[in-house]
Amino acid sequence: MSSFLVNKYNIAGPRYTSYPTVPYWNQDTFSLKNWKSSLIHSFNESNATEGISIYIHLPYCESLCTFCGCNKRITTQHNVESPYINAVLKEWNLYLELFNEKPIIKEMHLGGGTPTFFSPENLKRLINGILKNSELADNYEFSFEGHPNNTTKEHLQALFDVGFRRVSYGVQDYNETVQKAIHRIQPFENVKRATELAREIGYTSVGHDIIFGLPFQTIEHVKETILKTKELQPDRLAFYSYAHVPWIKGNGQRGFNESNLPTAELKRQQYQLGKQLLTEVGYHEIGMDHFALPSDTLYKSMLSGKLHRNFMGYTASKTKAMIGLGVSSISDSWYGFAQNEKSIESYYKLLKENLIPVYRGHILNEEDLIIRKHILNLMCQFKTSWTQDALYFSELPEVLNRLKEMEVDGLLEIDANYIKVTTKGQPFVRNICMAFDLLLQRKQPDTQLFSMTV
């Protein structure tokens, strides 16, 4: 990845966990009624053949990490746990009322916040409540995000007992200066203990999240973090660029100045070094920002063409319906998106009125569905084609014209029936997807909505 290309293509752009992206959702065609109809349609089409996915957002944290852009509530009062779990289970029951058969759960992921803020007993009560009126798909996969400082043996065992086999630990960086800046002090020994505990209990996939581009982070810091990671050999890794989006209200990214962040050129060097070191020890790059050992399901899904991307990031399989439970969670029926209320108080208020607590969303039209498929193909397979009439759209010639300069720069190959992202172009796949993003092309934002692409 040359510095020339970084300087040229390092612009603000979506991460494409959805299309259309959230700022371009059309509220005029969205309603709770339309969302329910789209989900019922999706469920009836696919529950029996592929099952559904569930994402549960657990927003509480005991302290604020200043790199985090997620929806969270900071508190040390653990009496909030039980009411929140009761609310999530009520929301789940409201969804169950829509279905004419038991949902078959293929994937479940607990995110946050800090899921291990909750006690092992409460986590077990939550999952058992979800599973009570459900069935499990063959080869189901349950995963959760663990904080190395507070994920105990009891947490790991409780979730293992209800079907969890994958855990992902947020490492970020092992350097103390960087950890102080992002308010996330966690020694290597804590990560080592949490990783080994998971494996002793029987977890088959342990992941680590590492971030480059953090405040005060140097090349040596990234090298040190990756070499320490090498000692623990996590099954998969997310190695991604810090997304600096302090304009999002309440996300906490104001504990340092922008001048403390690495330059685009330094971030490029950090990425290059990290990728090189990970490749040398046997990791394979998966899609964008992800790496996995050959034994991990994420790698196997890439080989089989089943890799998928949604609001949970990259997943090893696709379900048409994904239900998001909890405050700020986003659901996806394939034909529509719906996001829950962001404040816990508003979330509780709607549930008290026996309403599914969504506050905004988008119903996809025919054009949206076509573009969504192309962007998914590019993000998961680094190629897309329009040999099938169903994937051709009238503005395709304009899209290909926008990509001409990227072709000249060696980022992709354009054929009469397909485009293919080159190895050189993979770090710029977000930029390539932006050429397909018709909504973004038609209306460029007046203010910065997205993080930088590099």
LOVEX-838598 format. One record per residue (C-alpha): x, y, z; residue in one letter. Coordinates in Angstrom, 1 decimal. Example, Ala and Ser with C-alpha at 12.3 -4.5 7.8 and 13.67 -1.06 7.14 Angstrom:
<rs>
+--------+--------+--------+--------+
!      X !      Y !      Z ! residu !
+--------+--------+--------+--------+
!   12.3 !   -4.5 !    7.8 !      A !
!   13.7 !   -1.1 !    7.1 !      S !
+--------+--------+--------+--------+
</rs>
This chain:
<rs>
+--------+--------+--------+--------+
!      X !      Y !      Z ! residu !
+--------+--------+--------+--------+
!    0.0 !    0.0 !    0.0 !      M !
!    1.9 !    3.1 !   -1.3 !      S !
!    1.8 !    6.4 !    0.5 !      S !
!    0.7 !    8.0 !   -2.8 !      F !
!   -2.5 !    5.8 !   -2.9 !      L !
!   -3.1 !    6.4 !    0.8 !      V !
!   -3.0 !   10.2 !    0.3 !      N !
!   -5.2 !    9.8 !   -2.8 !      K !
!   -7.9 !    7.5 !   -1.4 !      Y !
!   -7.9 !    8.3 !    2.4 !      N !
!  -11.4 !    9.9 !    2.5 !      I !
!  -14.4 !    9.6 !    4.7 !      A !
!  -16.5 !    6.6 !    3.7 !      G !
!  -18.8 !    3.9 !    5.1 !      P !
!  -17.7 !    0.5 !    6.5 !      R !
!  -20.6 !   -1.1 !    4.7 !      Y !
!  -22.0 !   -3.3 !    7.4 !      T !
!  -25.3 !   -2.5 !    5.5 !      S !
!  -26.5 !   -1.0 !    2.3 !      Y !
!  -28.1 !    1.5 !    2.3 !      P !
!  -25.9 !    2.9 !    5.1 !      T !
!  -27.7 !    4.3 !    8.1 !      V !
!  -27.5 !    8.0 !    7.2 !      P !
!  -29.3 !    7.2 !    3.9 !      Y !
!  -32.2 !    5.3 !    5.4 !      W !
!  -35.5 !    6.5 !    4.0 !      N !
!  -37.8 !    7.3 !    7.0 !      Q !
!  -40.7 !    8.2 !    4.7 !      D !
!  -41.3 !    4.6 !    3.6 !      T !
!  -40.5 !    3.1 !    7.0 !      F !
!  -43.0 !    2.2 !    9.8 !      S !
!  -43.2 !   -0.4 !   12.5 !      L !
!  -46.0 !   -2.1 !   10.5 !      K !
!  -43.8 !   -2.3 !    7.3 !      N !
!  -40.9 !   -3.5 !    9.4 !      W !
!  -42.9 !   -6.3 !   10.9 !      K !
!  -44.2 !   -7.3 !    7.4 !      S !
!  -40.7 !   -7.5 !    6.0 !      S !
!  -39.5 !   -9.6 !    8.9 !      L !
!  -42.4 !  -12.0 !    8.7 !      I !
!  -41.9 !  -12.4 !    4.9 !      H !
!  -38.2 !  -13.1 !    5.5 !      S !
!  -38.8 !  -15.5 !    8.4 !      F !
!  -41.4 !  -17.5 !    6.4 !      N !
!  -38.9 !  -17.7 !    3.5 !      E !
!  -35.9 !  -18.8 !    5.3 !      S !
!  -36.4 !  -20.0 !    8.9 !      N !
!  -36.8 !  -23.7 !    7.9 !      A !
!  -33.8 !  -23.7 !    5.6 !      T !
!  -31.2 !  -21.5 !    7.2 !      E !
!  -32.6 !  -20.3 !   10.6 !      G !
!  -32.1 !  -16.8 !   12.0 !      I !
!  -29.4 !  -14.8 !   13.7 !      S !
!  -29.8 !  -12.9 !   17.0 !      I !
!  -27.6 !  -10.0 !   18.2 !      Y !
!  -28.1 !   -8.8 !   21.8 !      I !
!  -26.7 !   -5.5 !   22.9 !      H !
!  -25.7 !   -5.3 !   26.5 !      L !
!  -24.8 !   -1.6 !   27.0 !      P !
!  -23.4 !   -1.3 !   30.5 !      Y !
!  -19.7 !   -0.7 !   31.3 !      C !
!  -18.0 !    0.2 !   34.6 !      E !
!  -15.7 !    2.7 !   33.0 !      S !
!  -15.4 !    4.6 !   29.7 !      L !
!  -12.9 !    3.6 !   27.0 !      C !
!  -12.2 !    6.7 !   25.0 !      T !
!  -11.6 !    4.9 !   21.7 !      F !
!  -15.1 !    3.4 !   21.7 !      C !
!  -17.9 !    4.6 !   19.4 !      G !
!  -20.5 !    2.1 !   20.6 !      C !
!  -23.7 !    2.8 !   22.5 !      N !
!  -23.0 !    2.4 !   26.2 !      K !
!  -24.1 !    3.4 !   29.7 !      R !
!  -21.4 !    3.8 !   32.3 !      I !
!  -22.3 !    2.7 !   35.8 !      T !
!  -20.9 !    0.6 !   38.7 !      T !
!  -24.5 !   -0.2 !   39.9 !      Q !
!  -25.2 !   -3.8 !   39.1 !      H !
!  -28.8 !   -3.6 !   40.1 !      N !
!  -29.5 !   -2.4 !   36.5 !      V !
!  -28.8 !   -6.0 !   35.2 !      E !
!  -32.1 !   -7.7 !   36.1 !      S !
!  -34.5 !   -5.0 !   34.7 !      P !
!  -32.5 !   -4.9 !   31.5 !      Y !
!  -32.6 !   -8.7 !   31.0 !      I !
!  -36.3 !   -8.7 !   31.7 !      N !
!  -36.8 !   -6.0 !   29.0 !      A !
!  -34.7 !   -7.9 !   26.4 !      V !
!  -36.7 !  -11.0 !   27.0 !      L !
!  -40.0 !   -9.1 !   26.7 !      K !
!  -38.8 !   -7.7 !   23.4 !      E !
!  -37.9 !  -11.2 !   22.2 !      W !
!  -41.4 !  -12.4 !   23.2 !      N !
!  -43.0 !   -9.6 !   21.1 !      L !
!  -41.0 !  -10.9 !   18.1 !      Y !
!  -42.1 !  -14.4 !   18.8 !      L !
!  -45.7 !  -13.3 !   18.5 !      E !
!  -45.1 !  -12.5 !   14.8 !      L !
!  -44.0 !  -16.0 !   13.9 !      F !
!  -46.1 !  -19.0 !   13.1 !      N !
!  -43.4 !  -21.5 !   14.1 !      E !
!  -40.5 !  -21.7 !   16.5 !      K !
!  -37.4 !  -19.8 !   15.3 !      P !
!  -34.4 !  -21.9 !   14.5 !      I !
!  -31.4 !  -20.1 !   15.8 !      I !
!  -28.2 !  -20.3 !   13.7 !      K !
!  -26.1 !  -17.6 !   15.2 !      E !
!  -26.2 !  -15.5 !   18.4 !      M !
!  -23.8 !  -12.8 !   19.4 !      H !
!  -23.6 !  -10.8 !   22.6 !      L !
!  -22.1 !   -7.3 !   22.1 !      G !
!  -21.8 !   -4.1 !   24.0 !      G !
!  -21.0 !   -2.3 !   26.1 !      G !
!  -19.4 !   -5.0 !   28.2 !      T !
!  -21.4 !   -8.2 !   28.1 !      P !
!  -19.3 !   -9.5 !   31.1 !      T !
!  -20.5 !   -6.6 !   33.1 !      F !
!  -23.5 !   -8.9 !   33.7 !      F !
!  -23.2 !  -11.7 !   36.2 !      S !
!  -22.8 !  -15.3 !   35.0 !      P !
!  -26.2 !  -16.1 !   36.5 !      E !
!  -27.9 !  -13.2 !   34.7 !      N !
!  -26.3 !  -14.1 !   31.4 !      L !
!  -27.4 !  -17.7 !   31.7 !      K !
!  -31.0 !  -16.5 !   32.5 !      R !
!  -31.0 !  -14.3 !   29.4 !      L !
!  -29.8 !  -17.1 !   27.0 !      I !
!  -32.1 !  -19.7 !   28.5 !      N !
!  -35.0 !  -17.2 !   28.1 !      G !
!  -34.2 !  -16.8 !   24.4 !      I !
!  -33.8 !  -20.6 !   23.9 !      L !
!  -37.0 !  -21.5 !   25.8 !      K !
!  -39.3 !  -21.2 !   22.8 !      N !
!  -36.7 !  -21.8 !   20.0 !      S !
!  -34.8 !  -24.6 !   18.3 !      E !
!  -31.1 !  -24.8 !   17.5 !      L !
!  -29.9 !  -25.1 !   13.9 !      A !
!  -27.2 !  -27.7 !   13.0 !      D !
!  -23.8 !  -26.2 !   13.5 !      N !
!  -25.1 !  -23.2 !   15.3 !      Y !
!  -22.5 !  -20.7 !   16.5 !      E !
!  -22.9 !  -18.6 !   19.6 !      F !
!  -20.2 !  -15.9 !   20.4 !      S !
!  -19.7 !  -13.0 !   22.8 !      F !
!  -17.4 !  -10.1 !   23.3 !      E !
!  -15.3 !  -10.5 !   26.5 !      G !
!  -13.4 !   -7.9 !   28.4 !      H !
!  -10.1 !   -9.6 !   29.5 !      P !
!  -10.1 !   -7.7 !   32.8 !      N !
!  -13.5 !   -9.0 !   34.0 !      N !
!  -14.3 !  -12.2 !   32.1 !      T !
!  -14.1 !  -14.8 !   34.8 !      T !
!  -14.0 !  -18.5 !   34.7 !      K !
!  -17.6 !  -18.4 !   35.9 !      E !
!  -18.6 !  -16.2 !   33.0 !      H !
!  -16.9 !  -18.5 !   30.5 !      L !
!  -18.4 !  -21.7 !   32.0 !      Q !
!  -21.9 !  -20.3 !   32.3 !      A !
!  -22.0 !  -19.3 !   28.6 !      L !
!  -20.3 !  -22.5 !   27.5 !      F !
!  -23.1 !  -24.4 !   29.3 !      D !
!  -25.7 !  -22.7 !   27.2 !      V !
!  -24.0 !  -23.3 !   23.9 !      G !
!  -21.3 !  -20.6 !   23.4 !      F !
!  -18.1 !  -21.8 !   21.8 !      R !
!  -16.5 !  -18.5 !   20.5 !      R !
!  -15.3 !  -15.5 !   22.4 !      V !
!  -13.6 !  -12.4 !   21.2 !      S !
!  -11.4 !  -10.3 !   23.5 !      Y !
!  -10.8 !   -6.6 !   22.9 !      G !
!   -7.1 !   -6.2 !   23.2 !      V !
!   -6.5 !   -2.9 !   21.2 !      Q !
!   -2.8 !   -2.4 !   22.1 !      D !
!   -0.5 !   -3.6 !   24.9 !      Y !
!    1.5 !   -0.3 !   25.3 !      N !
!    0.8 !    1.4 !   28.6 !      E !
!    0.9 !    5.0 !   27.1 !      T !
!   -1.7 !    4.0 !   24.5 !      V !
!   -3.8 !    2.2 !   27.1 !      Q !
!   -3.8 !    5.3 !   29.3 !      K !
!   -4.9 !    7.5 !   26.4 !      A !
!   -7.8 !    5.2 !   25.5 !      I !
!   -8.6 !    4.5 !   29.2 !      H !
!   -8.3 !    0.8 !   28.8 !      R !
!   -5.6 !   -0.5 !   31.1 !      I !
!   -5.2 !   -4.3 !   30.6 !      Q !
!   -1.9 !   -6.1 !   31.0 !      P !
!   -0.9 !   -8.9 !   28.7 !      F !
!   -1.2 !  -11.3 !   31.6 !      E !
!   -5.0 !  -10.6 !   31.8 !      N !
!   -5.5 !  -11.4 !   28.1 !      V !
!   -3.3 !  -14.5 !   28.5 !      K !
!   -5.4 !  -15.7 !   31.5 !      R !
!   -8.7 !  -15.0 !   29.7 !      A !
!   -7.6 !  -16.7 !   26.5 !      T !
!   -6.2 !  -19.8 !   28.3 !      E !
!   -9.3 !  -20.1 !   30.5 !      L !
!  -11.6 !  -20.2 !   27.4 !      A !
!   -9.5 !  -22.9 !   25.8 !      R !
!   -9.4 !  -25.0 !   29.0 !      E !
!  -13.2 !  -24.9 !   29.3 !      I !
!  -13.6 !  -26.0 !   25.6 !      G !
!  -14.1 !  -22.9 !   23.5 !      Y !
!  -13.2 !  -23.8 !   19.9 !      T !
!  -12.5 !  -20.2 !   18.7 !      S !
!  -10.9 !  -17.4 !   20.6 !      V !
!  -10.5 !  -14.1 !   18.8 !      G !
!   -8.6 !  -10.9 !   19.6 !      H !
!   -9.4 !   -7.4 !   18.4 !      D !
!   -6.3 !   -5.2 !   17.7 !      I !
!   -6.6 !   -1.5 !   16.6 !      I !
!   -4.0 !    0.6 !   14.7 !      F !
!   -4.2 !    4.4 !   14.4 !      G !
!   -4.8 !    4.9 !   18.2 !      L !
!   -3.5 !    8.0 !   20.0 !      P !
!    0.3 !    8.0 !   20.7 !      F !
!    0.6 !    4.7 !   18.9 !      Q !
!    3.9 !    4.0 !   17.1 !      T !
!    5.1 !    1.4 !   14.7 !      I !
!    6.9 !   -0.3 !   17.6 !      E !
!    3.7 !   -0.4 !   19.7 !      H !
!    1.9 !   -2.3 !   16.9 !      V !
!    4.9 !   -4.7 !   16.4 !      K !
!    5.0 !   -5.4 !   20.2 !      E !
!    1.3 !   -6.0 !   20.3 !      T !
!    1.3 !   -8.4 !   17.4 !      I !
!    4.4 !  -10.3 !   18.7 !      L !
!    2.6 !  -10.8 !   22.0 !      K !
!   -0.5 !  -11.9 !   20.2 !      T !
!    1.6 !  -14.4 !   18.3 !      K !
!    2.4 !  -16.1 !   21.7 !      E !
!   -1.3 !  -16.7 !   22.3 !      L !
!   -2.3 !  -17.8 !   18.7 !      Q !
!   -5.9 !  -16.6 !   18.7 !      P !
!   -8.0 !  -18.4 !   16.1 !      D !
!   -9.1 !  -15.2 !   14.5 !      R !
!   -8.2 !  -11.6 !   14.6 !      L !
!   -9.8 !   -8.3 !   13.8 !      A !
!   -7.0 !   -5.9 !   12.9 !      F !
!   -8.6 !   -2.6 !   12.0 !      Y !
!   -8.1 !    1.1 !   11.8 !      S !
!   -9.3 !    3.3 !   14.7 !      Y !
!  -12.5 !    5.1 !   13.6 !      A !
!  -12.3 !    8.6 !   14.9 !      H !
!  -15.9 !    9.9 !   15.0 !      V !
!  -16.1 !   12.3 !   17.9 !      P !
!  -19.0 !   14.1 !   16.4 !      W !
!  -21.3 !   11.2 !   17.3 !      I !
!  -23.0 !   12.4 !   20.5 !      K !
!  -21.9 !   10.8 !   23.7 !      G !
!  -19.4 !    8.3 !   22.2 !      N !
!  -16.5 !    9.4 !   24.5 !      G !
!  -13.9 !   10.0 !   21.8 !      Q !
!  -12.8 !   13.3 !   23.3 !      R !
!  -10.1 !   12.1 !   25.8 !      G !
!   -7.3 !   13.2 !   23.5 !      F !
!   -6.6 !   15.7 !   20.7 !      N !
!   -6.6 !   14.8 !   17.0 !      E !
!   -2.9 !   15.9 !   16.9 !      S !
!   -2.2 !   12.9 !   19.2 !      N !
!   -3.4 !   10.5 !   16.4 !      L !
!   -1.0 !    8.9 !   13.9 !      P !
!   -0.9 !   10.5 !   10.4 !      T !
!   -2.4 !    8.6 !    7.5 !      A !
!    1.2 !    7.6 !    6.4 !      E !
!    2.0 !    6.2 !    9.9 !      L !
!   -1.3 !    4.3 !    9.9 !      K !
!   -0.4 !    2.8 !    6.5 !      R !
!    3.0 !    1.7 !    7.9 !      Q !
!    1.2 !    0.2 !   11.0 !      Q !
!   -1.2 !   -1.7 !    8.8 !      Y !
!    1.5 !   -3.0 !    6.5 !      Q !
!    3.7 !   -4.2 !    9.3 !      L !
!    0.8 !   -5.8 !   11.1 !      G !
!   -0.4 !   -7.6 !    8.0 !      K !
!    3.1 !   -8.8 !    7.3 !      Q !
!    3.7 !  -10.2 !   10.8 !      L !
!    0.3 !  -11.9 !   10.9 !      L !
!    0.8 !  -13.5 !    7.5 !      T !
!    4.3 !  -14.8 !    8.5 !      E !
!    2.8 !  -16.7 !   11.4 !      V !
!    0.1 !  -18.4 !    9.4 !      G !
!   -2.9 !  -16.1 !    9.4 !      Y !
!   -4.9 !  -15.6 !    6.3 !      H !
!   -6.6 !  -12.2 !    5.5 !      E !
!  -10.4 !  -12.5 !    5.4 !      I !
!  -12.3 !   -9.8 !    3.7 !      G !
!  -11.5 !   -6.4 !    5.2 !      M !
!   -9.6 !   -6.0 !    8.5 !      D !
!   -9.9 !   -9.7 !    9.5 !      H !
!   -7.5 !  -12.6 !    9.8 !      F !
!   -7.9 !  -16.2 !   10.7 !      A !
!   -6.0 !  -19.4 !   11.1 !      L !
!   -6.9 !  -22.2 !    8.5 !      P !
!   -8.7 !  -24.2 !   11.2 !      S !
!  -11.2 !  -21.4 !   12.0 !      D !
!  -14.7 !  -21.3 !   10.5 !      T !
!  -14.2 !  -17.8 !    9.2 !      L !
!  -11.4 !  -19.0 !    6.9 !      Y !
!  -13.4 !  -22.1 !    5.9 !      K !
!  -16.4 !  -19.9 !    5.0 !      S !
!  -14.2 !  -17.7 !    2.8 !      M !
!  -13.0 !  -20.7 !    0.9 !      L !
!  -16.5 !  -22.1 !    0.4 !      S !
!  -17.9 !  -18.7 !   -0.7 !      G !
!  -20.2 !  -18.5 !    2.4 !      K !
!  -18.6 !  -15.5 !    4.1 !      L !
!  -21.2 !  -12.9 !    5.0 !      H !
!  -21.1 !   -9.4 !    6.4 !      R !
!  -23.8 !   -7.6 !    8.5 !      N !
!  -24.1 !   -5.4 !   11.5 !      F !
!  -22.1 !   -8.0 !   13.5 !      M !
!  -19.2 !   -7.7 !   11.1 !      G !
!  -18.0 !  -10.7 !    9.1 !      Y !
!  -19.8 !  -14.0 !    9.9 !      T !
!  -19.2 !  -17.5 !    8.8 !      A !
!  -22.7 !  -18.0 !    7.4 !      S !
!  -25.6 !  -16.0 !    6.2 !      K !
!  -29.1 !  -15.9 !    7.5 !      T !
!  -31.7 !  -13.8 !    5.8 !      K !
!  -33.2 !  -12.6 !    9.1 !      A !
!  -31.2 !  -11.1 !   11.9 !      M !
!  -33.0 !   -9.8 !   14.9 !      I !
!  -31.3 !   -7.2 !   17.1 !      G !
!  -32.4 !   -7.1 !   20.7 !      L !
!  -31.6 !   -4.5 !   23.3 !      G !
!  -31.1 !   -0.8 !   23.2 !      V !
!  -29.7 !    0.6 !   19.9 !      S !
!  -29.6 !   -2.8 !   18.2 !      S !
!  -30.2 !   -3.0 !   14.5 !      I !
!  -32.3 !   -5.8 !   12.9 !      S !
!  -32.1 !   -6.9 !    9.3 !      D !
!  -34.7 !   -8.9 !    7.4 !      S !
!  -32.8 !   -8.6 !    4.2 !      W !
!  -35.7 !   -6.5 !    2.8 !      Y !
!  -35.5 !   -4.0 !    5.6 !      G !
!  -33.6 !   -2.6 !    8.6 !      F !
!  -34.9 !   -1.4 !   11.9 !      A !
!  -32.9 !    0.2 !   14.8 !      Q !
!  -34.1 !    0.2 !   18.4 !      N !
!  -34.3 !    3.3 !   20.6 !      E !
!  -30.8 !    4.4 !   21.7 !      K !
!  -31.7 !    5.5 !   25.2 !      S !
!  -32.5 !    2.9 !   27.8 !      I !
!  -35.4 !    5.0 !   29.1 !      E !
!  -37.1 !    5.3 !   25.7 !      S !
!  -36.5 !    1.6 !   25.1 !      Y !
!  -38.2 !    0.7 !   28.4 !      Y !
!  -41.1 !    3.0 !   27.7 !      K !
!  -42.0 !    1.4 !   24.3 !      L !
!  -41.7 !   -2.1 !   25.8 !      L !
!  -44.0 !   -1.1 !   28.6 !      K !
!  -46.6 !   -0.2 !   25.9 !      E !
!  -46.0 !   -3.7 !   24.4 !      N !
!  -44.4 !   -2.2 !   21.3 !      L !
!  -41.3 !   -3.5 !   19.6 !      I !
!  -38.9 !   -0.6 !   20.5 !      P !
!  -37.7 !    0.5 !   17.0 !      V !
!  -37.4 !    4.2 !   16.2 !      Y !
!  -36.0 !    4.3 !   12.7 !      R !
!  -35.3 !    2.0 !    9.7 !      G !
!  -35.4 !    1.5 !    6.0 !      H !
!  -37.4 !   -0.7 !    3.6 !      I !
!  -35.2 !   -1.7 !    0.7 !      L !
!  -36.5 !   -1.1 !   -2.8 !      N !
!  -35.5 !   -3.1 !   -5.9 !      E !
!  -32.5 !   -0.9 !   -6.6 !      E !
!  -31.3 !   -1.1 !   -3.0 !      D !
!  -31.4 !   -4.9 !   -3.1 !      L !
!  -29.3 !   -5.1 !   -6.3 !      I !
!  -26.7 !   -2.7 !   -5.0 !      I !
!  -26.7 !   -4.4 !   -1.6 !      R !
!  -25.7 !   -7.7 !   -3.4 !      K !
!  -22.9 !   -6.0 !   -5.3 !      H !
!  -21.4 !   -4.4 !   -2.2 !      I !
!  -21.7 !   -7.7 !   -0.2 !      L !
!  -19.9 !   -9.5 !   -3.0 !      N !
!  -17.1 !   -6.9 !   -3.0 !      L !
!  -16.7 !   -6.9 !    0.8 !      M !
!  -16.8 !  -10.7 !    1.2 !      C !
!  -15.3 !  -12.0 !   -2.1 !      Q !
!  -13.5 !   -9.0 !   -3.6 !      F !
!  -15.4 !   -9.4 !   -6.8 !      K !
!  -18.8 !   -9.0 !   -8.3 !      T !
!  -20.5 !   -9.6 !  -11.6 !      S !
!  -23.7 !   -8.8 !  -13.5 !      W !
!  -23.9 !  -11.8 !  -15.8 !      T !
!  -27.3 !  -12.5 !  -14.3 !      Q !
!  -30.0 !  -10.0 !  -15.5 !      D !
!  -31.1 !   -9.7 !  -11.8 !      A !
!  -27.8 !   -8.0 !  -10.9 !      L !
!  -27.7 !   -5.5 !  -13.8 !      Y !
!  -28.9 !   -1.9 !  -13.1 !      F !
!  -29.2 !    1.1 !  -15.4 !      S !
!  -26.5 !    3.2 !  -13.7 !      E !
!  -23.9 !    0.4 !  -14.0 !      L !
!  -22.0 !    2.2 !  -16.9 !      P !
!  -21.6 !    5.3 !  -14.7 !      E !
!  -20.3 !    3.1 !  -11.8 !      V !
!  -17.7 !    1.5 !  -14.1 !      L !
!  -16.7 !    4.9 !  -15.3 !      N !
!  -16.1 !    6.0 !  -11.7 !      R !
!  -13.9 !    3.0 !  -11.2 !      L !
!  -11.7 !    3.7 !  -14.3 !      K !
!   -9.1 !    5.7 !  -12.3 !      E !
!   -8.9 !    3.0 !   -9.7 !      M !
!   -8.3 !    0.5 !  -12.5 !      E !
!   -5.4 !    2.7 !  -13.7 !      V !
!   -4.0 !    2.7 !  -10.2 !      D !
!   -4.1 !   -1.1 !  -10.2 !      G !
!   -6.8 !   -1.5 !   -7.5 !      L !
!   -9.1 !   -3.6 !   -9.6 !      L !
!   -9.7 !   -5.3 !  -12.9 !      E !
!  -12.8 !   -4.4 !  -15.0 !      I !
!  -14.2 !   -6.9 !  -17.4 !      D !
!  -17.3 !   -6.8 !  -19.6 !      A !
!  -19.2 !   -8.9 !  -17.0 !      N !
!  -17.4 !   -8.4 !  -13.7 !      Y !
!  -14.9 !   -6.5 !  -11.6 !      I !
!  -12.3 !   -8.0 !   -9.4 !      K !
!  -10.4 !   -6.3 !   -6.6 !      V !
!   -6.6 !   -6.9 !   -6.8 !      T !
!   -4.4 !   -7.7 !   -3.9 !      T !
!   -3.1 !   -4.1 !   -4.1 !      K !
!   -6.7 !   -2.8 !   -4.0 !      G !
!   -8.0 !   -4.8 !   -1.1 !      Q !
!   -7.1 !   -2.1 !    1.5 !      P !
!   -9.2 !    0.3 !   -0.6 !      F !
!  -12.3 !   -1.9 !   -1.0 !      V !
!  -14.4 !    0.7 !    0.9 !      R !
!  -13.5 !    3.2 !   -1.8 !      N !
!  -14.5 !    0.7 !   -4.5 !      I !
!  -17.8 !    0.1 !   -2.8 !      C !
!  -18.5 !    3.8 !   -2.7 !      M !
!  -18.6 !    3.9 !   -6.5 !      A !
!  -21.5 !    1.5 !   -6.3 !      F !
!  -23.2 !    3.4 !   -3.6 !      D !
!  -25.9 !    5.2 !   -5.6 !      L !
!  -27.4 !    7.0 !   -2.7 !      L !
!  -24.1 !    8.4 !   -1.6 !      L !
!  -23.2 !    9.4 !   -5.2 !      Q !
!  -26.5 !   11.2 !   -5.7 !      R !
!  -26.3 !   13.1 !   -2.4 !      K !
!  -22.9 !   13.8 !   -1.0 !      Q !
!  -23.1 !   14.6 !    2.7 !      P !
!  -22.7 !   18.2 !    3.8 !      D !
!  -20.9 !   17.2 !    7.0 !      T !
!  -18.6 !   14.3 !    7.8 !      Q !
!  -20.7 !   11.2 !    8.5 !      L !
!  -18.1 !    8.4 !    8.3 !      F !
!  -14.7 !    7.5 !    9.5 !      S !
!  -11.7 !    7.7 !    7.1 !      M !
!  -11.2 !    4.8 !    4.8 !      T !
!   -7.5 !    4.3 !    5.7 !      V !
+--------+--------+--------+--------+
</rs>
